[in-house]
Amino acid sequence: KQWYQRRVAITAGRALEIREKVLGPEHPDVAKQLNNLALLCQNQGKYEEVERYYQRALQIYQEKLGPDDPNVAKTKNNLASCFLKQGKYRQAESLYKEILMQ
């Protein structure tokens, strides 16, 4: 199982590199791949990486698609869930409130 998870992570990381090179580092498809990587890392308990990937994806979505795009709310929700799993309740609450106010 560990071998498979490592292989998937390597492949997902390579997919991110390709998207960044072909589409540019701020393309919404790059943000989608960042979300995928965050999910992989979350399943492995690598929460610092999860936060970094979600925050970068959120920045891209907000700048390229606007604050009202559904991907922004979805990524905020994912990031808030990550905060909850780490016991970062205030940060999670803040994001959930932002989602509800949109």
N, C-alpha and C positions, 0 to 999 in steps of 0.2 A: 504493500500500500504506500509506504513512504517513497519508494522508487517512482511509482506512478504519480504521486503528488508533486515530486520534484520535476518530473518530466513535463507535467502540465504547466507548472509555474514557469519553466524555461521557455516553453512554447508560447505561453501568454506574454511573457516579457519580450520575446522576439517579435510577436505580432505588434506590440506597442511600438517597438523601435521602427518597424517597417511603416506603420501608419504615420508616425511622426516624420519620417523621412519623406514619404510620398505626399502626405496631405498637409504637413506643417504641424508644429507642436500645439497649436491652439485650435485645431479642427474638432468639431463635435464628435467625430468618430474616434478620435484619440481619447476624449472623455469617456466614451462608452467602453473602450478597452481598459481605461483606468478603473472604471467600476468593476469590470470583470476581474482584474488583478486584485482589487480590494476584497472581493468575495473570496477569492482563493486564499488570500492571506488571513482573512477572518476565520476561515475553517481551520487554519493552522495556529490560530491564536497570536498572530503577529500584528498586534493592534497599532503599534507605531506606524508600520507600513500602511495599514488599512487607513488610518487617519490621513496620512500624506496623500495617498491615492484619491480618496474621496474629496479632500480639500482642493486638490488640483482639478479634479473633474468638475467640481462645483464652480470653481473660478472660470473655467472654460465655458461651461453651460451658461452662466450668468452673463459673461461678456459677449458670447457669440449668439445666444438664443434669447437672451433677456430674462429678467427675474421671474416672469410669469410662466415660463415654459415648464411643462410637466416634469422634465428631466431634472430641473432645479429642485423641485419639491421631493422627488424620488431620492435624489442624492443626499439632500438634507436629512431625510428620514433614515437612510442607510447610515449616515454619519452619526446621527443621534442614537441609533441602535448600537453602534460601536461604542459610543460614550457610555451607554447604559451598562454594557458588558464589562466595562472597566471601572464602574462605580463613579463615573464622572457625571453625576446627576444634574448639576447646575447647567453644564454645557448641553446635555441632552434636553433638558427642559427648555432652554433658550431656543434651540433649533425647532423643537416641536411647536413652540409658540409662534415662531416665524412662519412655519408651514400653515398653521391654523389661521393666521392673519392674512394670508395671501388670498 
